[in-house]
């Protein structure tokens, strides 16, 4: 659920920012500020948007989370580790590492932020850390931001009570962030010894038994008693796919069974098995079964 807070003095603005990002100290500010901050928390992912007539400088303690930003308007500055970073409207960026204090300043901004705990990142890429503040390309940044907006404004509000959709949306958000900002995933070692068929069988059994629940790669790796990297290697070596792609295949099969039994509408069945957008479900279903979901439902 979205919450909007208005602040008309520096003390109120300080309180709002502290609640969102942790302890910070205000250094200077606009004499008569007027600021709005809207916040949306979805499980462990947080979206914030700050805008208004305000100029403020802050010193921020380590936030313990990855906080990414998008400058829509105004002036945005962050500094940490002896480096100053100024962001122009339209640019996307990482504010600072989770364990790093930093200074920041905004002037009449429209600043959007996305907060990701390390635990959410680990579910997609165990141990991954981001190593750069700037996106790998303007095109990647634009795609990342449009994905964030779609998830924030459409998927999470419409399907916030559906754990499968929320879990898939969180993973999509992390995966797109990893694809956009420099990180350590390419340097993670693969544990070939644990990429054994026995581990794979344990993982498959767990997936097929729990396909109706929100599963992460970390959950499946834990059930298979291997690391996430070893799990990914086992699926790639023996099945030519990934654990999450195999999970999607199982869920699509379950959706096929529900369609054949007439157990709900196409939209209901799609959402039941983790698809927020019926059009995406229809495309995946047609690729797998050669017909549309509605045709299977009618012939059931």
NORZIZI-V97574 format. One record per pair of residues at least 24 apart in sequence whose ideal C-beta (glycine too) atoms are under 10 Angstrom apart, sorted by the first residue. I is the first residue (numbers start at 1). J is the second residue. If there is no record, write none. Layout:
i & j
I & J
I & J
This chain:
i & j
1 & 39
1 & 40
1 & 41
1 & 42
1 & 156
1 & 157
1 & 160
2 & 38
2 & 39
2 & 40
2 & 41
2 & 47
2 & 49
2 & 152
2 & 153
2 & 156
2 & 157
3 & 37
3 & 38
3 & 39
3 & 40
3 & 41
3 & 48
4 & 36
4 & 37
4 & 38
4 & 39
4 & 49
5 & 35
5 & 36
5 & 37
5 & 38
5 & 39
6 & 34
6 & 35
6 & 36
6 & 37
6 & 52
7 & 33
7 & 34
7 & 35
7 & 36
7 & 37
7 & 50
7 & 52
7 & 54
8 & 32
8 & 33
8 & 34
8 & 35
8 & 52
8 & 54
9 & 33
9 & 34
9 & 35
10 & 35
10 & 54
10 & 56
13 & 37
13 & 50
13 & 52
13 & 54
13 & 56
13 & 58
14 & 56
14 & 58
16 & 48
16 & 50
17 & 48
17 & 50
17 & 56
17 & 58
17 & 60
17 & 104
18 & 58
18 & 60
18 & 61
20 & 46
20 & 48
20 & 50
20 & 63
20 & 67
20 & 113
20 & 115
21 & 46
21 & 48
21 & 58
21 & 60
21 & 61
21 & 63
21 & 65
21 & 67
21 & 95
21 & 104
21 & 113
21 & 115
22 & 60
22 & 61
22 & 62
22 & 63
22 & 64
22 & 65
22 & 67
23 & 59
23 & 60
23 & 61
23 & 62
23 & 63
23 & 101
24 & 56
24 & 58
24 & 59
24 & 60
24 & 61
24 & 63
24 & 101
24 & 102
24 & 103
24 & 104
25 & 57
25 & 58
25 & 59
25 & 60
25 & 61
25 & 103
26 & 56
26 & 57
26 & 58
26 & 59
27 & 56
27 & 57
27 & 58
27 & 59
27 & 103
27 & 104
27 & 105
28 & 55
28 & 56
28 & 57
28 & 58
28 & 105
29 & 54
29 & 55
29 & 56
29 & 57
29 & 58
29 & 105
30 & 54
30 & 55
30 & 56
30 & 107
30 & 108
31 & 55
33 & 108
35 & 106
35 & 108
35 & 109
36 & 110
37 & 111
38 & 112
39 & 113
39 & 115
40 & 152
40 & 153
40 & 156
40 & 157
40 & 160
41 & 115
41 & 156
41 & 160
42 & 151
42 & 152
42 & 155
42 & 156
42 & 157
42 & 159
42 & 160
42 & 166
42 & 169
42 & 170
42 & 173
43 & 120
43 & 156
43 & 160
43 & 163
43 & 166
43 & 167
43 & 169
43 & 170
43 & 214
44 & 115
44 & 116
44 & 117
44 & 119
44 & 120
44 & 123
44 & 166
44 & 170
45 & 114
45 & 115
45 & 116
45 & 117
45 & 120
45 & 148
45 & 151
45 & 152
45 & 156
45 & 166
45 & 169
45 & 170
45 & 173
45 & 174
46 & 113
46 & 114
46 & 115
46 & 116
46 & 117
47 & 112
47 & 113
47 & 114
47 & 115
47 & 148
47 & 149
47 & 151
47 & 152
47 & 153
47 & 156
47 & 173
48 & 111
48 & 112
48 & 113
48 & 114
48 & 115
49 & 109
49 & 110
49 & 111
49 & 112
49 & 113
49 & 152
50 & 74
50 & 76
50 & 106
50 & 109
50 & 110
50 & 111
50 & 112
50 & 113
51 & 106
51 & 108
51 & 109
51 & 110
51 & 111
51 & 112
52 & 106
52 & 108
52 & 109
52 & 110
53 & 107
53 & 108
53 & 109
54 & 106
54 & 107
54 & 108
54 & 109
55 & 105
55 & 106
55 & 107
55 & 108
55 & 109
56 & 104
56 & 105
56 & 106
56 & 107
56 & 109
57 & 103
57 & 104
57 & 105
57 & 106
57 & 107
58 & 102
58 & 103
58 & 104
58 & 105
58 & 106
59 & 101
59 & 102
59 & 103
59 & 104
60 & 95
60 & 96
60 & 100
60 & 101
60 & 102
60 & 103
60 & 104
61 & 100
61 & 101
61 & 102
62 & 96
62 & 97
62 & 98
62 & 99
62 & 100
62 & 101
62 & 102
63 & 95
63 & 96
63 & 97
63 & 98
63 & 99
63 & 100
63 & 101
63 & 102
63 & 115
64 & 98
64 & 99
64 & 117
64 & 118
65 & 95
65 & 98
65 & 115
65 & 116
65 & 117
65 & 118
65 & 119
65 & 120
65 & 121
66 & 94
66 & 95
66 & 96
66 & 97
66 & 98
66 & 114
66 & 115
66 & 116
66 & 117
66 & 118
66 & 120
66 & 121
66 & 128
66 & 129
66 & 130
66 & 174
66 & 177
66 & 181
66 & 183
67 & 93
67 & 94
67 & 95
67 & 96
67 & 97
67 & 98
67 & 102
67 & 113
67 & 114
67 & 115
67 & 116
68 & 92
68 & 93
68 & 94
68 & 95
68 & 112
68 & 113
68 & 114
68 & 115
68 & 116
68 & 130
68 & 133
68 & 135
68 & 144
68 & 145
68 & 148
68 & 173
68 & 177
68 & 180
68 & 181
69 & 93
69 & 94
69 & 95
69 & 104
69 & 109
69 & 111
69 & 112
69 & 113
69 & 114
69 & 133
69 & 145
70 & 110
70 & 111
70 & 112
70 & 113
70 & 114
70 & 141
70 & 142
70 & 144
70 & 145
70 & 148
70 & 149
71 & 106
71 & 109
71 & 110
71 & 111
71 & 112
72 & 109
72 & 110
72 & 111
72 & 112
72 & 145
73 & 108
73 & 109
73 & 110
73 & 111
74 & 106
74 & 107
74 & 108
74 & 109
74 & 110
74 & 111
75 & 105
75 & 106
75 & 107
75 & 108
75 & 109
75 & 111
76 & 104
76 & 105
76 & 106
76 & 107
76 & 109
76 & 110
76 & 111
77 & 103
77 & 104
77 & 105
77 & 106
77 & 107
78 & 102
78 & 103
78 & 104
78 & 105
78 & 106
78 & 133
79 & 103
79 & 104
79 & 105
80 & 104
80 & 133
81 & 133
83 & 133
85 & 133
85 & 134
87 & 111
87 & 133
87 & 134
90 & 138
90 & 141
90 & 142
90 & 145
91 & 134
91 & 135
91 & 138
91 & 141
91 & 145
92 & 134
92 & 135
92 & 138
92 & 140
92 & 141
92 & 142
92 & 143
92 & 144
92 & 145
92 & 148
92 & 177
92 & 180
92 & 181
93 & 132
93 & 133
93 & 134
93 & 135
93 & 141
93 & 181
94 & 130
94 & 131
94 & 132
94 & 133
94 & 134
94 & 135
94 & 177
94 & 180
94 & 181
94 & 182
94 & 183
95 & 133
96 & 133
97 & 129
97 & 130
97 & 131
97 & 133
98 & 129
98 & 130
112 & 145
112 & 148
112 & 149
112 & 152
113 & 148
114 & 144
114 & 145
114 & 148
114 & 151
114 & 152
114 & 173
114 & 177
116 & 170
116 & 173
116 & 174
116 & 177
119 & 216
119 & 218
120 & 170
120 & 171
120 & 173
120 & 174
120 & 177
120 & 216
120 & 218
121 & 174
121 & 175
121 & 177
121 & 178
121 & 183
121 & 185
122 & 174
122 & 216
122 & 217
122 & 218
122 & 228
123 & 167
123 & 170
123 & 171
123 & 174
123 & 215
123 & 216
123 & 217
123 & 218
123 & 219
123 & 221
123 & 228
123 & 244
124 & 170
124 & 171
124 & 172
124 & 173
124 & 174
124 & 175
124 & 177
124 & 178
124 & 185
124 & 216
124 & 217
124 & 218
124 & 228
124 & 244
125 & 174
125 & 175
125 & 178
125 & 183
125 & 184
125 & 185
125 & 188
125 & 217
125 & 228
125 & 229
125 & 232
126 & 185
126 & 188
126 & 217
126 & 218
126 & 221
126 & 227
126 & 228
126 & 229
126 & 230
126 & 231
126 & 232
127 & 184
127 & 185
127 & 187
127 & 188
127 & 189
127 & 227
127 & 228
127 & 229
128 & 174
128 & 177
128 & 178
128 & 183
128 & 184
128 & 185
128 & 186
128 & 187
128 & 188
128 & 228
129 & 183
129 & 184
129 & 185
129 & 187
130 & 177
130 & 178
130 & 180
130 & 181
130 & 182
130 & 183
130 & 184
130 & 185
131 & 181
131 & 182
131 & 183
131 & 184
131 & 187
132 & 181
132 & 182
132 & 183
133 & 181
133 & 182
134 & 180
134 & 181
134 & 182
135 & 177
135 & 179
135 & 180
135 & 181
135 & 182
136 & 179
136 & 180
136 & 181
136 & 182
136 & 183
137 & 180
139 & 180
140 & 176
140 & 179
140 & 180
140 & 181
141 & 180
141 & 181
142 & 180
143 & 176
143 & 179
143 & 180
144 & 173
144 & 176
144 & 177
144 & 178
144 & 179
144 & 180
144 & 181
145 & 176
145 & 180
146 & 176
147 & 172
147 & 173
147 & 175
147 & 176
147 & 177
147 & 179
147 & 180
148 & 173
148 & 176
148 & 177
148 & 180
150 & 276
150 & 277
151 & 176
151 & 276
154 & 276
154 & 277
155 & 276
155 & 277
156 & 276
158 & 271
158 & 276
158 & 277
159 & 271
159 & 274
159 & 275
159 & 276
159 & 277
162 & 214
162 & 271
162 & 272
162 & 274
162 & 275
162 & 276
163 & 212
163 & 213
163 & 214
163 & 215
163 & 274
164 & 211
164 & 212
164 & 213
164 & 214
164 & 215
164 & 251
164 & 271
164 & 272
164 & 273
164 & 274
164 & 275
164 & 276
165 & 214
165 & 270
165 & 271
165 & 272
165 & 273
165 & 274
165 & 275
165 & 276
165 & 277
166 & 214
166 & 274
166 & 276
167 & 213
167 & 214
167 & 215
167 & 216
167 & 219
167 & 274
168 & 214
168 & 215
168 & 216
168 & 244
168 & 247
168 & 248
168 & 251
168 & 273
168 & 274
168 & 275
168 & 276
169 & 274
169 & 276
170 & 214
170 & 216
171 & 214
171 & 215
171 & 216
171 & 217
171 & 244
172 & 276
174 & 216
175 & 244
185 & 229
188 & 227
188 & 228
188 & 229
188 & 232
189 & 227
189 & 229
190 & 227
190 & 229
190 & 230
190 & 232
190 & 233
190 & 236
190 & 237
191 & 226
191 & 227
191 & 228
191 & 229
191 & 230
191 & 231
191 & 233
191 & 234
192 & 229
192 & 230
192 & 233
192 & 234
192 & 237
193 & 226
193 & 230
194 & 221
194 & 224
194 & 225
194 & 226
194 & 227
194 & 229
194 & 230
194 & 231
194 & 233
194 & 234
195 & 226
195 & 227
195 & 229
195 & 230
195 & 231
195 & 232
195 & 233
195 & 234
195 & 235
195 & 236
195 & 237
195 & 238
196 & 224
196 & 226
196 & 230
196 & 233
196 & 234
196 & 237
196 & 238
197 & 234
197 & 237
197 & 238
198 & 224
198 & 225
198 & 226
198 & 234
199 & 223
199 & 224
199 & 225
199 & 226
199 & 227
199 & 230
199 & 231
199 & 233
199 & 234
199 & 235
199 & 238
200 & 224
200 & 226
200 & 231
200 & 233
200 & 234
200 & 235
200 & 237
200 & 238
200 & 239
200 & 243
200 & 246
201 & 234
201 & 238
202 & 226
202 & 231
202 & 234
203 & 231
203 & 234
203 & 235
203 & 243
203 & 246
203 & 247
204 & 234
204 & 235
204 & 238
204 & 239
204 & 243
204 & 246
204 & 247
204 & 250
206 & 243
206 & 247
207 & 243
207 & 244
207 & 246
207 & 247
207 & 249
207 & 250
207 & 251
208 & 246
208 & 247
208 & 250
208 & 253
208 & 254
209 & 250
210 & 247
210 & 250
211 & 247
211 & 248
211 & 249
211 & 250
211 & 251
211 & 252
211 & 253
211 & 254
211 & 273
211 & 274
212 & 250
212 & 251
212 & 254
212 & 272
212 & 273
212 & 274
214 & 274
215 & 243
215 & 244
215 & 247
215 & 250
215 & 251
215 & 274
216 & 243
216 & 244
216 & 247
217 & 242
217 & 243
217 & 244
217 & 247
219 & 243
220 & 244
220 & 246
220 & 247
247 & 274
248 & 273
248 & 274
248 & 275
248 & 284
248 & 288
249 & 284
249 & 288
251 & 275
251 & 281
251 & 284
252 & 281
252 & 284
252 & 285
252 & 287
252 & 288
252 & 289
252 & 293
253 & 288
253 & 289
255 & 281
255 & 284
255 & 285
255 & 288
255 & 289
255 & 293
255 & 296
256 & 285
256 & 288
256 & 289
256 & 293
256 & 296
257 & 296
257 & 300
258 & 293
258 & 296
258 & 297
258 & 300
259 & 285
259 & 289
259 & 291
259 & 292
259 & 293
259 & 294
259 & 295
259 & 296
259 & 297
259 & 298
259 & 299
259 & 300
260 & 296
260 & 297
260 & 299
260 & 300
261 & 297
261 & 300
262 & 296
262 & 297
262 & 298
262 & 299
262 & 300
263 & 297
263 & 300
264 & 297
265 & 293
265 & 294
265 & 297
266 & 292
266 & 293
266 & 294
266 & 296
266 & 297
267 & 293
269 & 293
269 & 296
269 & 297
